[in-house]
Amino acid sequence: VDTAENGEVAVEKVSTAAPGSYDLVLMDVQMPVMDGYTATRKIRALDDPARAKLPILAMTANAFDEDRRNALESGMNGFLSKPIVIGDLVQELHKIL
């Protein structure tokens, strides 16, 4: 388990970590410096295909259809609204892993 205080740090960690260090990113949508949508687009644009295809699950307090659409359009693989319900998290993990 690792954390990043903003999207820019998340992109940096994914792009510089040893291969296989991450199996999944739980990406908050609303973060300072760089939001989760932008961070996801930057991860998807990485040269290393394994890093660029890393599963990314959106986590947000915004639960509107538009938010879900924005998450998927940015390249995220799934979407969870906060507060997180463990059963929903497990269901999303089964879908994308």
PyRosetta script that sets phi, psi and omega in degrees:
from pyrosetta import init, pose_from_sequence

init()
pose = pose_from_sequence("VDTAENGEVAVEKVSTAAPGSYDLVLMDVQMPVMDGYTATRKIRALDDPARAKLPILAMTANAFDEDRRNALESGMNGFLSKPIVIGDLVQELHKIL")
pose.set_psi(1, 134.8)
pose.set_omega(1, 179.7)
pose.set_phi(2, -137.6)
pose.set_psi(2, 158.6)
pose.set_omega(2, 178.5)
pose.set_phi(3, -130.3)
pose.set_psi(3, 157.4)
pose.set_omega(3, 174.5)
pose.set_phi(4, -138.9)
pose.set_psi(4, 133.6)
pose.set_omega(4, -175.5)
pose.set_phi(5, -78.5)
pose.set_psi(5, -11.5)
pose.set_omega(5, 176.4)
pose.set_phi(6, -160.2)
pose.set_psi(6, 172.4)
pose.set_omega(6, -176.6)
pose.set_phi(7, -64.1)
pose.set_psi(7, -35.4)
pose.set_omega(7, 179.2)
pose.set_phi(8, -62.2)
pose.set_psi(8, -43.1)
pose.set_omega(8, 178.0)
pose.set_phi(9, -66.1)
pose.set_psi(9, -38.4)
pose.set_omega(9, 178.7)
pose.set_phi(10, -60.6)
pose.set_psi(10, -45.9)
pose.set_omega(10, 178.7)
pose.set_phi(11, -61.9)
pose.set_psi(11, -43.9)
pose.set_omega(11, 179.7)
pose.set_phi(12, -60.7)
pose.set_psi(12, -44.7)
pose.set_omega(12, -179.0)
pose.set_phi(13, -64.4)
pose.set_psi(13, -44.7)
pose.set_omega(13, 180.0)
pose.set_phi(14, -64.7)
pose.set_psi(14, -40.7)
pose.set_omega(14, -174.8)
pose.set_phi(15, -75.4)
pose.set_psi(15, -20.5)
pose.set_omega(15, -177.3)
pose.set_phi(16, -111.9)
pose.set_psi(16, -5.7)
pose.set_omega(16, -178.9)
pose.set_phi(17, -69.3)
pose.set_psi(17, 154.4)
pose.set_omega(17, 174.9)
pose.set_phi(18, -60.1)
pose.set_psi(18, 145.0)
pose.set_omega(18, 179.0)
pose.set_phi(19, -52.2)
pose.set_psi(19, 135.4)
pose.set_omega(19, 179.0)
pose.set_phi(20, 81.7)
pose.set_psi(20, 4.4)
pose.set_omega(20, -178.8)
pose.set_phi(21, -66.9)
pose.set_psi(21, -31.9)
pose.set_omega(21, -177.7)
pose.set_phi(22, -119.9)
pose.set_psi(22, 136.8)
pose.set_omega(22, 174.9)
pose.set_phi(23, -102.5)
pose.set_psi(23, -20.4)
pose.set_omega(23, -172.8)
pose.set_phi(24, -163.4)
pose.set_psi(24, 147.9)
pose.set_omega(24, 172.0)
pose.set_phi(25, -118.3)
pose.set_psi(25, 125.1)
pose.set_omega(25, 169.6)
pose.set_phi(26, -94.2)
pose.set_psi(26, 106.7)
pose.set_omega(26, -169.9)
pose.set_phi(27, -106.9)
pose.set_psi(27, 116.0)
pose.set_omega(27, 171.9)
pose.set_phi(28, -68.7)
pose.set_psi(28, 144.0)
pose.set_omega(28, -179.0)
pose.set_phi(29, -82.6)
pose.set_psi(29, -41.8)
pose.set_omega(29, -176.9)
pose.set_phi(30, -101.6)
pose.set_psi(30, 103.2)
pose.set_omega(30, 178.4)
pose.set_phi(31, -135.4)
pose.set_psi(31, 156.4)
pose.set_omega(31, 175.5)
pose.set_phi(32, -72.0)
pose.set_psi(32, 166.0)
pose.set_omega(32, 176.9)
pose.set_phi(33, 69.7)
pose.set_psi(33, -58.9)
pose.set_omega(33, 178.5)
pose.set_phi(34, -145.2)
pose.set_psi(34, 126.8)
pose.set_omega(34, -178.6)
pose.set_phi(35, -74.8)
pose.set_psi(35, 168.9)
pose.set_omega(35, -176.5)
pose.set_phi(36, -66.3)
pose.set_psi(36, -31.9)
pose.set_omega(36, 177.8)
pose.set_phi(37, -63.8)
pose.set_psi(37, -47.4)
pose.set_omega(37, -179.7)
pose.set_phi(38, -65.7)
pose.set_psi(38, -42.8)
pose.set_omega(38, 178.5)
pose.set_phi(39, -59.8)
pose.set_psi(39, -41.5)
pose.set_omega(39, 179.2)
pose.set_phi(40, -64.0)
pose.set_psi(40, -44.2)
pose.set_omega(40, 178.3)
pose.set_phi(41, -59.7)
pose.set_psi(41, -39.6)
pose.set_omega(41, 179.6)
pose.set_phi(42, -68.0)
pose.set_psi(42, -39.1)
pose.set_omega(42, 176.5)
pose.set_phi(43, -64.7)
pose.set_psi(43, -43.5)
pose.set_omega(43, 179.4)
pose.set_phi(44, -62.7)
pose.set_psi(44, -24.3)
pose.set_omega(44, -178.8)
pose.set_phi(45, -90.4)
pose.set_psi(45, 0.6)
pose.set_omega(45, -179.8)
pose.set_phi(46, -62.8)
pose.set_psi(46, 148.3)
pose.set_omega(46, -179.0)
pose.set_phi(47, -67.8)
pose.set_psi(47, -33.0)
pose.set_omega(47, -178.9)
pose.set_phi(48, -77.2)
pose.set_psi(48, 113.6)
pose.set_omega(48, -177.0)
pose.set_phi(49, -58.2)
pose.set_psi(49, -36.2)
pose.set_omega(49, -179.5)
pose.set_phi(50, -64.3)
pose.set_psi(50, -41.0)
pose.set_omega(50, 178.7)
pose.set_phi(51, -71.9)
pose.set_psi(51, -41.0)
pose.set_omega(51, -177.7)
pose.set_phi(52, -65.3)
pose.set_psi(52, -26.6)
pose.set_omega(52, -178.6)
pose.set_phi(53, -97.8)
pose.set_psi(53, 6.1)
pose.set_omega(53, 179.9)
pose.set_phi(54, -54.4)
pose.set_psi(54, 128.9)
pose.set_omega(54, 178.6)
pose.set_phi(55, -60.5)
pose.set_psi(55, 133.5)
pose.set_omega(55, 179.7)
pose.set_phi(56, -127.3)
pose.set_psi(56, 125.4)
pose.set_omega(56, -179.0)
pose.set_phi(57, -112.1)
pose.set_psi(57, 120.8)
pose.set_omega(57, 179.7)
pose.set_phi(58, -72.2)
pose.set_psi(58, 140.1)
pose.set_omega(58, 173.8)
pose.set_phi(59, -130.5)
pose.set_psi(59, 121.0)
pose.set_omega(59, -175.7)
pose.set_phi(60, -151.3)
pose.set_psi(60, 152.9)
pose.set_omega(60, 174.3)
pose.set_phi(61, -78.6)
pose.set_psi(61, -13.9)
pose.set_omega(61, 179.8)
pose.set_phi(62, -89.2)
pose.set_psi(62, 120.2)
pose.set_omega(62, -173.5)
pose.set_phi(63, -116.6)
pose.set_psi(63, 23.6)
pose.set_omega(63, -179.2)
pose.set_phi(64, -82.7)
pose.set_psi(64, 158.3)
pose.set_omega(64, 179.2)
pose.set_phi(65, -56.8)
pose.set_psi(65, -37.5)
pose.set_omega(65, 179.3)
pose.set_phi(66, -62.0)
pose.set_psi(66, -38.8)
pose.set_omega(66, 178.8)
pose.set_phi(67, -65.5)
pose.set_psi(67, -41.8)
pose.set_omega(67, 177.8)
pose.set_phi(68, -62.9)
pose.set_psi(68, -44.7)
pose.set_omega(68, 179.3)
pose.set_phi(69, -62.0)
pose.set_psi(69, -44.9)
pose.set_omega(69, 178.9)
pose.set_phi(70, -60.3)
pose.set_psi(70, -39.9)
pose.set_omega(70, 179.4)
pose.set_phi(71, -63.4)
pose.set_psi(71, -47.4)
pose.set_omega(71, -178.3)
pose.set_phi(72, -68.6)
pose.set_psi(72, -38.2)
pose.set_omega(72, 179.1)
pose.set_phi(73, -67.0)
pose.set_psi(73, -27.7)
pose.set_omega(73, 178.8)
pose.set_phi(74, -77.1)
pose.set_psi(74, -12.1)
pose.set_omega(74, 178.6)
pose.set_phi(75, 112.3)
pose.set_psi(75, 3.1)
pose.set_omega(75, 177.8)
pose.set_phi(76, -71.1)
pose.set_psi(76, 150.4)
pose.set_omega(76, -176.5)
pose.set_phi(77, -91.1)
pose.set_psi(77, -17.5)
pose.set_omega(77, -178.0)
pose.set_phi(78, -161.5)
pose.set_psi(78, 178.1)
pose.set_omega(78, -170.9)
pose.set_phi(79, -147.8)
pose.set_psi(79, 130.9)
pose.set_omega(79, 173.9)
pose.set_phi(80, -131.0)
pose.set_psi(80, 135.4)
pose.set_omega(80, 174.8)
pose.set_phi(81, -95.9)
pose.set_psi(81, 148.6)
pose.set_omega(81, 178.7)
pose.set_phi(82, -88.7)
pose.set_psi(82, 150.4)
pose.set_omega(82, -2.8)
pose.set_phi(83, -68.7)
pose.set_psi(83, 146.5)
pose.set_omega(83, -176.7)
pose.set_phi(84, -73.0)
pose.set_psi(84, 129.3)
pose.set_omega(84, 173.6)
pose.set_phi(85, -98.1)
pose.set_psi(85, 123.2)
pose.set_omega(85, -173.9)
pose.set_phi(86, -54.6)
pose.set_psi(86, -42.0)
pose.set_omega(86, 179.0)
pose.set_phi(87, -60.4)
pose.set_psi(87, -39.4)
pose.set_omega(87, 177.7)
pose.set_phi(88, -67.1)
pose.set_psi(88, -40.2)
pose.set_omega(88, 177.9)
pose.set_phi(89, -61.4)
pose.set_psi(89, -47.2)
pose.set_omega(89, -180.0)
pose.set_phi(90, -61.2)
pose.set_psi(90, -42.2)
pose.set_omega(90, 179.1)
pose.set_phi(91, -61.5)
pose.set_psi(91, -45.2)
pose.set_omega(91, 178.7)
pose.set_phi(92, -64.8)
pose.set_psi(92, -40.5)
pose.set_omega(92, 178.9)
pose.set_phi(93, -62.0)
pose.set_psi(93, -40.1)
pose.set_omega(93, 178.0)
pose.set_phi(94, -63.7)
pose.set_psi(94, -34.5)
pose.set_omega(94, -179.9)
pose.set_phi(95, -68.3)
pose.set_psi(95, -40.7)
pose.set_omega(95, -170.0)
pose.set_phi(96, -102.4)
pose.set_psi(96, -12.2)
pose.set_omega(96, 179.4)
pose.set_phi(97, -104.2)
pose.dump_pdb("model.pdb")
